[in-house]
Amino acid sequence: MNPAVVERDERVVAVENASYRWAAQVMSFGLLLDAIYRSWVLRQASWDLLGLVIAGGAIASLYQANQRALGRGRVRLMGLSVVLGAVIAVLVALSLLLVRR
């Protein structure tokens, strides 16, 4: 009697999930770099690209929160990241205003 062929086991699922993580990181950082290039070099608005990056992160975070997969440490780190990002954005905006005067 031949054992049944297992096409997907825990290792395959872990490898697939890791590949999705890498793909999402490459896309997110690629969008961020494209937004930086469009803003600084081409002097174009890049809110559409930044919106995609933020929406992607928000969707993943909301899904994990809904599935109760977020620990307190990760929630604190995400909150700190949001606050730090907002402070940096304000500083960059203010510096651009001062340079243009």
C-alpha positions in Angstrom: 0.0 0.0 0.0 1.5 3.3 -1.1 1.2 6.3 1.3 -0.8 9.3 0.1 1.3 12.0 -1.5 1.4 15.1 0.6 1.6 18.2 -1.7 1.3 20.8 1.0 2.7 20.5 4.5 3.7 23.0 7.2 7.1 23.7 5.5 5.5 24.5 2.2 3.1 26.9 3.9 5.9 28.6 5.8 8.0 29.0 2.7 5.0 30.5 0.8 4.3 32.9 3.6 7.9 34.0 3.7 7.8 34.6 0.0 4.7 36.7 0.3 6.4 38.7 3.0 9.4 39.4 0.9 7.2 40.3 -2.1 5.2 42.8 0.0 8.4 44.4 1.4 9.9 44.8 -2.0 6.7 46.3 -3.4 6.3 48.7 -0.4 9.9 49.9 -0.4 9.8 50.2 -4.2 6.7 52.4 -4.0 8.3 54.5 -1.3 11.4 55.0 -3.4 9.3 55.8 -6.4 7.3 58.3 -4.3 10.6 59.9 -3.1 11.9 60.1 -6.7 8.7 61.7 -8.0 8.6 64.2 -5.1 12.2 65.3 -5.0 13.4 64.9 -8.6 10.3 65.3 -10.7 8.6 67.7 -8.3 5.3 65.8 -8.7 2.7 64.9 -6.0 3.1 61.3 -4.9 0.1 60.9 -2.5 -1.3 58.1 -4.6 1.8 56.0 -4.1 2.1 56.8 -0.4 -1.6 55.9 -0.1 -0.9 52.5 -1.5 1.9 51.9 1.0 -0.2 53.1 3.9 -3.3 51.1 2.8 -1.2 47.9 2.4 0.2 48.2 5.9 -3.2 49.1 7.3 -4.9 46.1 5.7 -2.3 43.7 7.0 -2.4 45.2 10.5 -6.2 45.2 10.6 -6.4 41.5 9.4 -3.9 40.5 12.0 -5.8 42.4 14.7 -9.0 40.8 13.6 -7.4 37.3 13.8 -6.0 38.2 17.3 -2.4 37.7 16.0 -1.0 41.0 17.4 0.8 41.1 20.7 1.0 44.2 22.9 4.6 44.8 21.9 3.8 44.9 18.2 0.9 47.2 18.8 3.1 49.6 20.8 5.8 49.4 18.1 3.3 50.2 15.4 1.9 53.1 17.3 5.5 54.4 17.9 6.2 54.0 14.2 3.1 56.0 13.2 3.9 58.8 15.7 7.6 58.9 14.6 6.6 58.9 10.9 4.1 61.8 11.5 6.8 63.8 13.3 9.3 63.2 10.5 6.7 64.2 7.9 5.9 67.4 9.7 9.6 68.2 10.0 10.2 67.6 6.3 7.2 69.7 5.3 8.3 72.6 7.5 11.9 72.3 6.1 10.5 72.5 2.6 8.4 75.6 3.5 11.5 77.3 4.9 13.7 76.5 1.9 11.1 77.9 -0.6 10.9 81.2 1.2 
